[in-house]
Amino acid sequence: MNTFWCGIPGCSFTFRNGSDHLSHLVSDHGYACTASPAISRSISHTSSPSTATGPSAPPVDEEEESPTVIFQDPTQEHDIYISYCESNCRGGAAFVSRYHDPNMIAAHLSKTFKPWVASVCLGPAPSGDFYQDRALYLQKVKVFIPLISPEFSANDQCKMEYQFALNSLKKPVLPVIIAPGKINGTIDSYIAQEGRVPFRLDGAITDDAEFNEKMGYLTQAVKALINSVTTDRESHRLQQLSLHETGETSSGPVVGRLPSYEQVLSMERAKIGQDIQERVPKVGDHVIAHWLKHSYFTATIVRFLKESMRFEIRWDDQDESGRYPDITMVALDKVPERWEVSVGARVFFPQGRYTGQEGVRTGGGRFHEGEITRTEAVSGGRLRCYGHHLKGERDGKWVTYKDYAYEFCCFLDEIRVAPNPYDVLHAYSGSN
């Protein structure tokens, strides 16, 4: 069994492509994933996994070197991916205690769930690309474990990772609350969507014995969830066996042998990939895209520029400026799913129109970046969305246009939502 976790104090990350917005998200999150490749080192264990430690296992001594990530072989399936915000770690602005330190929790879980040990995380990611490698590792795990705190729930990068695991990859999620305080509405909605009661580590923990006891319970919960993944896949195999005996499968007549576990896993990933493709802008798709000063307009995708994490677009109004928006600032011109507009979600909403300029552009409607504050089901099954602008005058946004209002109210079918960057990379994984 394998473990992958992230959030490493003491390392640094250099984002290699030119997106200031994406670099901002990475630095805000506190993910520290690579440092100088000249001093990379890791230890590979090829023996069988260690046995469960249970509640009596001693915690990592607080004076020991903090556990760090190893970039494992992305072709192999791992057990768990632990996601957290580094400000909750020792030395961070929101550190609570050694018993609530994500590194302590990760180290304890790694005693049971990992055959790889890395003394430090000093080396480049396999591809050198932060988002691409996160996308690869998240695909190869059985269970996603977010260590939730107010800081985690307020962070864009953490929310994107959670959303990708839960809604895109359909991973089972075991939420662990590690710090007291208000949790962002988006994370609350993700927890409710999964329907699994969070494991709580946010209360006072007074000594090692109490910490060990709680970690023992958490280890058992993780084991149970991992086992359920294996059981579900075996059930799917048995279902295929039943259909095999009748000469039919869910995808048509039986051809060849009954699928192996690995083939079932491959089919599962293929279906997930197909679902992700439907949410990601592709060449020729009509979209809402960022122009200048936090204003958004309608356009068509010309191509995806993987190196810079941008799209090349062609504006509907024929304007030739601002044609290379960041991937986080482009949304398919289609009605989003209801789960995409939960409280706290970042959306694009219509407000105001503009006139054309002869020989330069035609006129049209404006879209803006906003945050959902509440939703309301109304007659006819429609969903009304309420929210406010995310950008203002201090961000360089033009706010003196006709019909400007800080708050907005519109129906779901008027809202648009940008895809998760992980979804874009998954969909364009073979692009240059």
C-alpha positions as a Markdown table, in Angstrom:
| # | Residue | x | y | z |
|---|---|---|---|---|
| 1 | Met | 0.0 | 0.0 | 0.0 |
| 2 | Asn | 1.2 | 3.5 | -0.7 |
| 3 | Thr | 0.7 | 6.9 | 0.8 |
| 4 | Phe | 0.9 | 10.4 | -0.8 |
| 5 | Trp | 0.6 | 13.6 | 1.1 |
| 6 | Cys | 1.5 | 17.2 | 0.5 |
| 7 | Gly | 2.2 | 20.4 | 2.4 |
| 8 | Ile | 5.9 | 20.4 | 3.3 |
| 9 | Pro | 7.5 | 23.0 | 5.5 |
| 10 | Gly | 11.0 | 24.1 | 4.7 |
| 11 | Cys | 10.8 | 23.5 | 0.9 |
| 12 | Ser | 10.1 | 25.9 | -1.9 |
| 13 | Phe | 8.2 | 25.7 | -5.2 |
| 14 | Thr | 9.0 | 27.4 | -8.4 |
| 15 | Phe | 6.1 | 27.5 | -10.8 |
| 16 | Arg | 7.7 | 27.0 | -14.2 |
| 17 | Asn | 5.0 | 28.5 | -16.5 |
| 18 | Gly | 4.0 | 32.1 | -16.9 |
| 19 | Ser | 0.6 | 32.2 | -15.1 |
| 20 | Asp | 0.7 | 34.8 | -12.4 |
| 21 | His | -2.8 | 33.8 | -11.3 |
| 22 | Leu | -1.9 | 30.1 | -10.8 |
| 23 | Ser | 1.4 | 31.0 | -9.1 |
| 24 | His | -0.6 | 33.2 | -6.7 |
| 25 | Leu | -2.9 | 30.2 | -5.9 |
| 26 | Val | 0.1 | 28.0 | -5.2 |
| 27 | Ser | 1.8 | 30.5 | -3.0 |
| 28 | Asp | -1.4 | 31.3 | -1.1 |
| 29 | His | -2.0 | 27.6 | -0.4 |
| 30 | Gly | 1.3 | 27.1 | 1.2 |
| 31 | Tyr | 2.1 | 23.9 | -0.8 |
| 32 | Ala | 5.8 | 23.5 | -0.8 |
| 33 | Cys | 6.6 | 20.7 | -3.2 |
| 34 | Thr | 10.0 | 20.9 | -4.7 |
| 35 | Ala | 13.4 | 22.5 | -4.1 |
| 36 | Ser | 16.8 | 22.2 | -5.6 |
| 37 | Pro | 17.1 | 19.0 | -7.7 |
| 38 | Ala | 20.8 | 18.9 | -6.9 |
| 39 | Ile | 20.0 | 17.6 | -3.4 |
| 40 | Ser | 17.3 | 15.1 | -4.1 |
| 41 | Arg | 17.3 | 12.0 | -2.0 |
| 42 | Ser | 14.8 | 9.3 | -1.1 |
| 43 | Ile | 14.7 | 5.7 | 0.2 |
| 44 | Ser | 12.7 | 3.0 | -1.6 |
| 45 | His | 11.4 | 0.0 | 0.4 |
| 46 | Thr | 10.4 | -3.0 | -1.6 |
| 47 | Ser | 9.4 | -5.2 | 1.3 |
| 48 | Ser | 5.8 | -5.8 | 2.3 |
| 49 | Pro | 3.8 | -3.0 | 4.0 |
| 50 | Ser | 4.2 | -2.7 | 7.8 |
| 51 | Thr | 1.4 | -3.9 | 10.0 |
| 52 | Ala | -1.1 | -1.6 | 11.6 |
| 53 | Thr | 0.1 | 0.2 | 14.6 |
| 54 | Gly | -3.2 | 0.7 | 16.2 |
| 55 | Pro | -4.0 | 3.1 | 19.1 |
| 56 | Ser | -0.8 | 2.2 | 21.1 |
| 57 | Ala | 1.6 | 3.4 | 18.4 |
| 58 | Pro | 3.8 | 6.2 | 19.7 |
| 59 | Pro | 3.5 | 9.6 | 17.9 |
| 60 | Val | 6.3 | 11.2 | 16.1 |
| 61 | Asp | 8.5 | 13.1 | 18.5 |
| 62 | Glu | 8.1 | 16.9 | 18.0 |
| 63 | Glu | 11.8 | 17.3 | 17.7 |
| 64 | Glu | 12.1 | 14.9 | 14.8 |
| 65 | Glu | 12.5 | 16.2 | 11.3 |
| 66 | Ser | 9.1 | 16.9 | 9.9 |
| 67 | Pro | 7.8 | 14.2 | 7.5 |
| 68 | Thr | 7.9 | 15.2 | 3.9 |
| 69 | Val | 6.5 | 14.0 | 0.6 |
| 70 | Ile | 8.2 | 11.7 | -1.9 |
| 71 | Phe | 7.2 | 12.0 | -5.6 |
| 72 | Gln | 6.1 | 8.4 | -6.2 |
| 73 | Asp | 5.7 | 6.5 | -9.4 |
| 74 | Pro | 2.5 | 8.0 | -10.9 |
| 75 | Thr | 1.8 | 4.7 | -12.8 |
| 76 | Gln | 1.0 | 2.9 | -9.5 |
| 77 | Glu | -2.2 | 3.2 | -7.5 |
| 78 | His | -1.7 | 4.5 | -4.0 |
| 79 | Asp | -3.9 | 4.3 | -0.9 |
| 80 | Ile | -4.4 | 7.8 | 0.4 |
| 81 | Tyr | -3.7 | 11.4 | -0.5 |
| 82 | Ile | -3.6 | 13.8 | 2.4 |
| 83 | Ser | -4.3 | 17.4 | 1.6 |
| 84 | Tyr | -3.8 | 20.3 | 4.0 |
| 85 | Cys | -3.0 | 24.0 | 4.3 |
| 86 | Glu | 0.6 | 24.5 | 5.5 |
| 87 | Ser | -0.4 | 27.5 | 7.8 |
| 88 | Asn | -1.7 | 24.8 | 10.2 |
| 89 | Cys | 1.8 | 23.2 | 10.4 |
| 90 | Arg | 4.4 | 24.0 | 13.1 |
| 91 | Gly | 5.7 | 27.5 | 12.4 |
| 92 | Gly | 2.6 | 28.5 | 10.4 |
| 93 | Ala | 0.3 | 31.4 | 11.3 |
| 94 | Ala | -2.6 | 29.1 | 12.2 |
| 95 | Phe | -0.6 | 26.4 | 14.1 |
| 96 | Val | -2.7 | 25.0 | 17.0 |
| 97 | Ser | -0.5 | 22.4 | 18.7 |
| 98 | Arg | 1.7 | 19.5 | 17.8 |
| 99 | Tyr | -1.3 | 17.2 | 18.1 |
| 100 | His | -3.1 | 19.1 | 15.4 |
| 101 | Asp | -0.1 | 19.5 | 13.1 |
| 102 | Pro | -0.9 | 18.0 | 9.7 |
| 103 | Asn | 2.7 | 16.6 | 9.5 |
| 104 | Met | 2.2 | 14.7 | 12.7 |
| 105 | Ile | -1.1 | 13.2 | 11.5 |
| 106 | Ala | 0.4 | 12.3 | 8.1 |
| 107 | Ala | 3.5 | 10.7 | 9.8 |
| 108 | His | 1.3 | 8.6 | 12.0 |
| 109 | Leu | -0.9 | 7.4 | 9.1 |
| 110 | Ser | 2.2 | 6.7 | 7.0 |
| 111 | Lys | 3.3 | 4.0 | 9.6 |
| 112 | Thr | 0.4 | 1.9 | 8.4 |
| 113 | Phe | -0.2 | 2.9 | 4.8 |
| 114 | Lys | 3.2 | 3.4 | 3.1 |
| 115 | Pro | 6.2 | 1.3 | 1.8 |
| 116 | Trp | 8.1 | 4.5 | 0.7 |
| 117 | Val | 10.1 | 6.7 | 3.0 |
| 118 | Ala | 11.5 | 10.1 | 2.0 |
| 119 | Ser | 13.7 | 11.9 | 4.5 |
| 120 | Val | 13.2 | 15.2 | 2.6 |
| 121 | Cys | 11.3 | 16.5 | -0.4 |
| 122 | Leu | 14.2 | 17.8 | -2.5 |
| 123 | Gly | 13.7 | 17.2 | -6.1 |
| 124 | Pro | 11.6 | 18.2 | -9.1 |
| 125 | Ala | 8.1 | 16.9 | -9.6 |
| 126 | Pro | 8.0 | 14.2 | -12.3 |
| 127 | Ser | 6.9 | 16.6 | -15.0 |
| 128 | Gly | 8.0 | 19.8 | -13.4 |
| 129 | Asp | 4.4 | 21.1 | -13.4 |
| 130 | Phe | 2.6 | 21.6 | -10.1 |
| 131 | Tyr | -1.0 | 21.1 | -11.3 |
| 132 | Gln | -0.2 | 18.2 | -13.7 |
| 133 | Asp | 1.5 | 16.2 | -11.1 |
| 134 | Arg | -1.2 | 16.8 | -8.5 |
| 135 | Ala | -3.7 | 15.6 | -11.1 |
| 136 | Leu | -1.6 | 12.5 | -11.7 |
| 137 | Tyr | -1.3 | 11.6 | -8.1 |
| 138 | Leu | -4.9 | 12.3 | -7.2 |
| 139 | Gln | -6.0 | 9.9 | -10.0 |
| 140 | Lys | -3.9 | 7.1 | -8.6 |
| 141 | Val | -5.2 | 7.1 | -5.0 |
| 142 | Lys | -8.1 | 5.1 | -3.5 |
| 143 | Val | -9.1 | 7.6 | -0.8 |
| 144 | Phe | -8.7 | 11.4 | -0.4 |
| 145 | Ile | -8.2 | 12.8 | 3.1 |
| 146 | Pro | -8.5 | 16.6 | 3.5 |
| 147 | Leu | -7.3 | 17.9 | 6.9 |
| 148 | Ile | -9.8 | 20.7 | 7.2 |
| 149 | Ser | -9.4 | 24.0 | 9.1 |
| 150 | Pro | -10.8 | 27.5 | 8.5 |
| 151 | Glu | -7.6 | 28.3 | 6.6 |
| 152 | Phe | -8.0 | 25.2 | 4.4 |
| 153 | Ser | -11.6 | 26.0 | 3.7 |
| 154 | Ala | -10.7 | 29.6 | 2.7 |
| 155 | Asn | -8.0 | 28.7 | 0.3 |
| 156 | Asp | -8.6 | 28.4 | -3.4 |
| 157 | Gln | -6.0 | 25.7 | -4.0 |
| 158 | Cys | -7.3 | 23.5 | -1.3 |
| 159 | Lys | -10.9 | 23.9 | -2.6 |
| 160 | Met | -9.8 | 23.0 | -6.1 |
| 161 | Glu | -8.0 | 19.9 | -4.9 |
| 162 | Tyr | -11.0 | 18.8 | -2.9 |
| 163 | Gln | -13.4 | 19.4 | -5.7 |
| 164 | Phe | -11.3 | 17.5 | -8.2 |
| 165 | Ala | -11.0 | 14.5 | -5.9 |
| 166 | Leu | -14.7 | 14.4 | -5.0 |
| 167 | Asn | -16.7 | 15.6 | -8.0 |
| 168 | Ser | -14.3 | 14.9 | -10.9 |
| 169 | Leu | -12.5 | 11.7 | -9.9 |
| 170 | Lys | -15.3 | 10.5 | -7.7 |
| 171 | Lys | -12.9 | 9.5 | -4.9 |
| 172 | Pro | -14.2 | 8.5 | -1.5 |
| 173 | Val | -13.4 | 11.3 | 0.9 |
| 174 | Leu | -12.7 | 11.0 | 4.6 |
| 175 | Pro | -12.8 | 14.6 | 5.9 |
| 176 | Val | -10.8 | 15.3 | 9.1 |
| 177 | Ile | -11.4 | 18.5 | 10.9 |
| 178 | Ile | -8.2 | 19.5 | 12.7 |
| 179 | Ala | -8.8 | 23.1 | 13.9 |
| 180 | Pro | -11.8 | 24.9 | 15.4 |
| 181 | Gly | -13.5 | 27.8 | 13.7 |
| 182 | Lys | -15.8 | 28.6 | 10.8 |
| 183 | Ile | -15.6 | 26.4 | 7.7 |
| 184 | Asn | -16.2 | 28.0 | 4.3 |
| 185 | Gly | -19.6 | 27.2 | 2.7 |
| 186 | Thr | -18.0 | 25.4 | -0.3 |
| 187 | Ile | -16.2 | 22.9 | 1.9 |
| 188 | Asp | -19.4 | 22.5 | 4.0 |
| 189 | Ser | -21.3 | 21.6 | 0.8 |
| 190 | Tyr | -18.6 | 19.1 | -0.2 |
| 191 | Ile | -18.8 | 17.4 | 3.2 |
| 192 | Ala | -22.6 | 17.3 | 2.9 |
| 193 | Gln | -22.4 | 16.0 | -0.6 |
| 194 | Glu | -20.2 | 13.1 | 0.4 |
| 195 | Gly | -22.5 | 12.3 | 3.3 |
| 196 | Arg | -19.7 | 11.0 | 5.5 |
| 197 | Val | -19.5 | 12.3 | 9.0 |
| 198 | Pro | -16.1 | 14.1 | 9.4 |
| 199 | Phe | -13.5 | 12.7 | 11.8 |
| 200 | Arg | -12.9 | 15.3 | 14.4 |
| 201 | Leu | -9.4 | 16.2 | 15.7 |
| 202 | Asp | -10.3 | 19.9 | 16.4 |
| 203 | Gly | -10.8 | 19.5 | 20.2 |
| 204 | Ala | -8.2 | 19.8 | 22.9 |
| 205 | Ile | -5.7 | 16.9 | 23.0 |
| 206 | Thr | -3.7 | 16.9 | 26.2 |
| 207 | Asp | -1.1 | 14.2 | 25.9 |
| 208 | Asp | 0.5 | 11.5 | 23.7 |
| 209 | Ala | -1.9 | 8.8 | 24.9 |
| 210 | Glu | -5.0 | 10.7 | 23.9 |
| 211 | Phe | -3.4 | 11.5 | 20.5 |
| 212 | Asn | -2.5 | 7.9 | 19.9 |
| 213 | Glu | -6.0 | 6.8 | 20.8 |
| 214 | Lys | -7.6 | 9.2 | 18.3 |
| 215 | Met | -5.1 | 8.3 | 15.6 |
| 216 | Gly | -5.8 | 4.6 | 16.2 |
| 217 | Tyr | -9.5 | 5.3 | 15.5 |
| 218 | Leu | -8.6 | 7.4 | 12.4 |
| 219 | Thr | -6.4 | 4.6 | 11.1 |
| 220 | Gln | -9.2 | 2.1 | 11.4 |
| 221 | Ala | -11.6 | 4.5 | 9.6 |
| 222 | Val | -9.1 | 4.9 | 6.7 |
| 223 | Lys | -8.7 | 1.1 | 6.5 |
| 224 | Ala | -12.4 | 0.6 | 6.3 |
| 225 | Leu | -12.8 | 3.1 | 3.5 |
| 226 | Ile | -9.9 | 1.6 | 1.5 |
| 227 | Asn | -11.5 | -1.8 | 1.9 |
| 228 | Ser | -14.8 | -0.5 | 0.7 |
| 229 | Val | -13.1 | 0.7 | -2.5 |
| 230 | Thr | -11.7 | -2.8 | -3.1 |
| 231 | Thr | -15.1 | -4.4 | -2.3 |
| 232 | Asp | -17.0 | -2.0 | -4.7 |
| 233 | Arg | -14.6 | -2.9 | -7.5 |
| 234 | Glu | -14.9 | -6.6 | -6.8 |
| 235 | Ser | -18.7 | -6.3 | -6.8 |
| 236 | His | -18.5 | -4.7 | -10.2 |
| 237 | Arg | -16.4 | -7.6 | -11.4 |
| 238 | Leu | -19.0 | -10.1 | -10.1 |
| 239 | Gln | -21.8 | -8.1 | -11.8 |
| 240 | Gln | -19.8 | -8.4 | -15.1 |
| 241 | Leu | -19.5 | -12.2 | -14.4 |
| 242 | Ser | -23.3 | -12.5 | -14.1 |
| 243 | Leu | -23.8 | -10.6 | -17.3 |
| 244 | His | -21.0 | -12.7 | -18.9 |
| 245 | Glu | -23.0 | -15.8 | -18.2 |
| 246 | Thr | -26.0 | -14.4 | -20.1 |
| 247 | Gly | -23.8 | -13.4 | -23.0 |
| 248 | Glu | -24.2 | -9.6 | -22.4 |
| 249 | Thr | -22.4 | -6.9 | -20.5 |
| 250 | Ser | -23.4 | -3.4 | -19.6 |
| 251 | Ser | -21.5 | -2.2 | -22.7 |
| 252 | Gly | -22.8 | -4.9 | -25.1 |
| 253 | Pro | -22.1 | -8.5 | -26.0 |
| 254 | Val | -19.3 | -10.3 | -24.2 |
| 255 | Val | -16.0 | -10.3 | -26.1 |
| 256 | Gly | -13.1 | -12.2 | -24.7 |
| 257 | Arg | -12.5 | -13.0 | -21.0 |
| 258 | Leu | -14.0 | -11.5 | -17.8 |
| 259 | Pro | -12.3 | -8.2 | -17.0 |
| 260 | Ser | -9.5 | -8.4 | -14.3 |
| 261 | Tyr | -9.4 | -6.0 | -11.4 |
| 262 | Glu | -7.0 | -3.8 | -13.3 |
| 263 | Gln | -9.3 | -3.7 | -16.3 |
| 264 | Val | -12.2 | -2.7 | -14.0 |
| 265 | Leu | -10.1 | 0.1 | -12.7 |
| 266 | Ser | -9.2 | 1.1 | -16.2 |
| 267 | Met | -12.9 | 1.2 | -17.2 |
| 268 | Glu | -13.7 | 3.2 | -14.1 |
| 269 | Arg | -11.0 | 5.8 | -15.0 |
| 270 | Ala | -12.2 | 5.9 | -18.6 |
| 271 | Lys | -15.7 | 6.8 | -17.5 |
| 272 | Ile | -14.4 | 9.5 | -15.2 |
| 273 | Gly | -12.2 | 10.9 | -18.0 |
| 274 | Gln | -15.2 | 11.1 | -20.3 |
| 275 | Asp | -17.2 | 13.0 | -17.6 |
| 276 | Ile | -14.3 | 15.5 | -17.1 |
| 277 | Gln | -14.0 | 16.1 | -20.8 |
| 278 | Glu | -17.6 | 17.4 | -20.9 |
| 279 | Arg | -16.8 | 20.1 | -18.4 |
| 280 | Val | -13.6 | 21.4 | -20.0 |
| 281 | Pro | -13.5 | 24.0 | -22.9 |
| 282 | Lys | -12.2 | 22.5 | -26.1 |
| 283 | Val | -11.2 | 23.9 | -29.5 |
| 284 | Gly | -14.3 | 25.3 | -31.1 |
| 285 | Asp | -16.3 | 25.6 | -27.8 |
| 286 | His | -18.2 | 28.8 | -27.0 |
| 287 | Val | -17.0 | 30.3 | -23.7 |
| 288 | Ile | -17.1 | 33.2 | -21.3 |
| 289 | Ala | -13.5 | 34.6 | -21.0 |
| 290 | His | -11.5 | 37.2 | -19.2 |
| 291 | Trp | -10.5 | 40.3 | -21.2 |
| 292 | Leu | -9.0 | 43.1 | -19.1 |
| 293 | Lys | -9.6 | 44.6 | -15.6 |
| 294 | His | -11.7 | 41.7 | -14.5 |
| 295 | Ser | -14.3 | 42.0 | -17.2 |
| 296 | Tyr | -15.5 | 38.9 | -19.1 |
| 297 | Phe | -17.0 | 38.5 | -22.5 |
| 298 | Thr | -18.1 | 35.8 | -25.0 |
| 299 | Ala | -15.6 | 34.1 | -27.2 |
| 300 | Thr | -14.6 | 30.8 | -28.9 |
| 301 | Ile | -11.6 | 28.6 | -28.0 |
| 302 | Val | -8.9 | 28.5 | -30.7 |
| 303 | Arg | -6.3 | 26.3 | -28.9 |
| 304 | Phe | -4.9 | 25.3 | -25.5 |
| 305 | Leu | -1.4 | 26.5 | -24.6 |
| 306 | Lys | -0.2 | 24.0 | -22.1 |
| 307 | Glu | 3.2 | 25.6 | -21.4 |
| 308 | Ser | 1.6 | 28.9 | -20.2 |
| 309 | Met | -1.7 | 27.3 | -18.9 |
| 310 | Arg | -3.7 | 29.6 | -21.1 |
| 311 | Phe | -6.3 | 29.4 | -23.9 |
| 312 | Glu | -6.1 | 31.3 | -27.2 |
| 313 | Ile | -9.5 | 32.6 | -28.0 |
| 314 | Arg | -11.4 | 34.6 | -30.6 |
| 315 | Trp | -13.8 | 37.2 | -29.3 |
| 316 | Asp | -17.4 | 37.3 | -30.6 |
| 317 | Asp | -17.1 | 41.0 | -31.0 |
| 318 | Gln | -13.9 | 40.7 | -33.1 |
| 319 | Asp | -11.7 | 42.7 | -30.7 |
| 320 | Glu | -8.1 | 41.6 | -31.1 |
| 321 | Ser | -6.8 | 42.5 | -27.6 |
| 322 | Gly | -6.6 | 40.2 | -24.5 |
| 323 | Arg | -6.9 | 37.0 | -26.4 |
| 324 | Tyr | -4.9 | 34.7 | -24.1 |
| 325 | Pro | -6.7 | 34.3 | -20.8 |
| 326 | Asp | -5.6 | 32.1 | -17.9 |
| 327 | Ile | -7.4 | 28.7 | -17.8 |
| 328 | Thr | -9.0 | 29.7 | -14.5 |
| 329 | Met | -10.6 | 32.7 | -16.2 |
| 330 | Val | -12.5 | 30.8 | -18.9 |
| 331 | Ala | -15.8 | 29.0 | -18.6 |
| 332 | Leu | -17.9 | 26.9 | -20.9 |
| 333 | Asp | -21.0 | 28.7 | -22.1 |
| 334 | Lys | -23.3 | 26.1 | -20.6 |
| 335 | Val | -25.5 | 25.8 | -17.5 |
| 336 | Pro | -23.5 | 24.4 | -14.6 |
| 337 | Glu | -24.5 | 21.6 | -12.3 |
| 338 | Arg | -26.2 | 22.6 | -9.0 |
| 339 | Trp | -23.2 | 21.4 | -7.0 |
| 340 | Glu | -21.0 | 23.8 | -8.8 |
| 341 | Val | -22.9 | 26.9 | -7.4 |
| 342 | Ser | -22.8 | 26.0 | -3.7 |
| 343 | Val | -22.3 | 28.8 | -1.1 |
| 344 | Gly | -18.8 | 30.2 | -1.5 |
| 345 | Ala | -18.4 | 29.1 | -5.1 |
| 346 | Arg | -16.6 | 31.3 | -7.6 |
| 347 | Val | -18.8 | 32.0 | -10.6 |
| 348 | Phe | -19.2 | 34.3 | -13.6 |
| 349 | Phe | -22.5 | 36.3 | -13.7 |
| 350 | Pro | -24.0 | 38.7 | -16.2 |
| 351 | Gln | -24.4 | 42.4 | -15.4 |
| 352 | Gly | -24.5 | 45.3 | -17.8 |
| 353 | Arg | -24.0 | 45.7 | -21.6 |
| 354 | Tyr | -21.6 | 47.6 | -23.8 |
| 355 | Thr | -21.8 | 49.3 | -27.1 |
| 356 | Gly | -19.8 | 48.5 | -30.2 |
| 357 | Gln | -17.1 | 50.6 | -31.8 |
| 358 | Glu | -17.1 | 50.9 | -35.5 |
| 359 | Gly | -14.1 | 49.1 | -37.1 |
| 360 | Val | -13.0 | 47.7 | -33.7 |
| 361 | Arg | -15.7 | 45.5 | -32.2 |
| 362 | Thr | -19.4 | 44.9 | -32.0 |
| 363 | Gly | -21.4 | 45.3 | -28.7 |
| 364 | Gly | -22.6 | 42.7 | -26.2 |
| 365 | Gly | -23.1 | 41.7 | -22.6 |
| 366 | Arg | -20.7 | 41.8 | -19.7 |
| 367 | Phe | -19.8 | 39.0 | -17.3 |
| 368 | His | -18.1 | 39.4 | -13.9 |
| 369 | Glu | -16.4 | 37.3 | -11.3 |
| 370 | Gly | -18.5 | 36.7 | -8.2 |
| 371 | Glu | -19.1 | 34.6 | -5.2 |
| 372 | Ile | -22.3 | 32.8 | -4.3 |
| 373 | Thr | -23.7 | 33.7 | -0.9 |
| 374 | Arg | -27.0 | 31.7 | -1.0 |
| 375 | Thr | -29.2 | 29.8 | -3.4 |
| 376 | Glu | -33.0 | 29.5 | -3.4 |
| 377 | Ala | -35.2 | 26.9 | -5.2 |
| 378 | Val | -38.2 | 28.7 | -6.8 |
| 379 | Ser | -41.3 | 27.6 | -8.7 |
| 380 | Gly | -40.8 | 25.6 | -11.8 |
| 381 | Gly | -37.7 | 23.9 | -10.3 |
| 382 | Arg | -35.4 | 26.8 | -11.1 |
| 383 | Leu | -32.6 | 27.8 | -8.8 |
| 384 | Arg | -32.0 | 31.5 | -8.0 |
| 385 | Cys | -28.5 | 32.4 | -7.1 |
| 386 | Tyr | -27.4 | 35.4 | -4.9 |
| 387 | Gly | -23.9 | 36.7 | -4.5 |
| 388 | His | -21.5 | 39.7 | -4.9 |
| 389 | His | -18.6 | 40.8 | -6.9 |
| 390 | Leu | -15.2 | 39.2 | -6.0 |
| 391 | Lys | -13.2 | 42.1 | -7.6 |
| 392 | Gly | -13.5 | 45.8 | -6.9 |
| 393 | Glu | -11.9 | 49.1 | -7.7 |
| 394 | Arg | -8.9 | 48.4 | -5.6 |
| 395 | Asp | -8.2 | 45.3 | -7.8 |
| 396 | Gly | -8.2 | 47.5 | -10.9 |
| 397 | Lys | -11.7 | 46.6 | -11.9 |
| 398 | Trp | -13.9 | 49.2 | -13.7 |
| 399 | Val | -16.9 | 49.7 | -11.5 |
| 400 | Thr | -18.5 | 52.8 | -13.1 |
| 401 | Tyr | -20.2 | 51.1 | -16.0 |
| 402 | Lys | -24.0 | 51.5 | -16.3 |
| 403 | Asp | -26.0 | 49.0 | -14.2 |
| 404 | Tyr | -23.1 | 48.2 | -11.8 |
| 405 | Ala | -24.2 | 46.8 | -8.5 |
| 406 | Tyr | -22.0 | 45.1 | -5.9 |
| 407 | Glu | -24.6 | 42.4 | -5.3 |
| 408 | Phe | -26.3 | 40.2 | -7.9 |
| 409 | Cys | -29.3 | 37.9 | -8.2 |
| 410 | Cys | -29.8 | 35.7 | -11.2 |
| 411 | Phe | -31.0 | 32.2 | -12.2 |
| 412 | Leu | -28.7 | 29.2 | -12.5 |
| 413 | Asp | -29.1 | 29.1 | -16.3 |
| 414 | Glu | -27.4 | 32.6 | -16.4 |
| 415 | Ile | -24.4 | 31.6 | -14.3 |
| 416 | Arg | -21.2 | 30.2 | -15.8 |
| 417 | Val | -18.4 | 28.3 | -13.9 |
| 418 | Ala | -14.7 | 28.0 | -14.8 |
| 419 | Pro | -13.4 | 24.4 | -14.8 |
| 420 | Asn | -11.0 | 23.2 | -12.2 |
| 421 | Pro | -7.4 | 23.5 | -13.5 |
| 422 | Tyr | -6.9 | 19.9 | -12.6 |
| 423 | Asp | -9.8 | 19.0 | -15.0 |
| 424 | Val | -8.2 | 21.0 | -17.8 |
| 425 | Leu | -4.9 | 19.2 | -17.4 |
| 426 | His | -6.6 | 15.9 | -17.2 |
| 427 | Ala | -8.5 | 16.6 | -20.4 |
| 428 | Tyr | -5.4 | 17.9 | -22.2 |
| 429 | Ser | -2.9 | 15.4 | -20.7 |
| 430 | Gly | -1.7 | 14.5 | -24.2 |
| 431 | Ser | -1.4 | 18.0 | -25.5 |
| 432 | Asn | 1.8 | 19.9 | -26.2 |
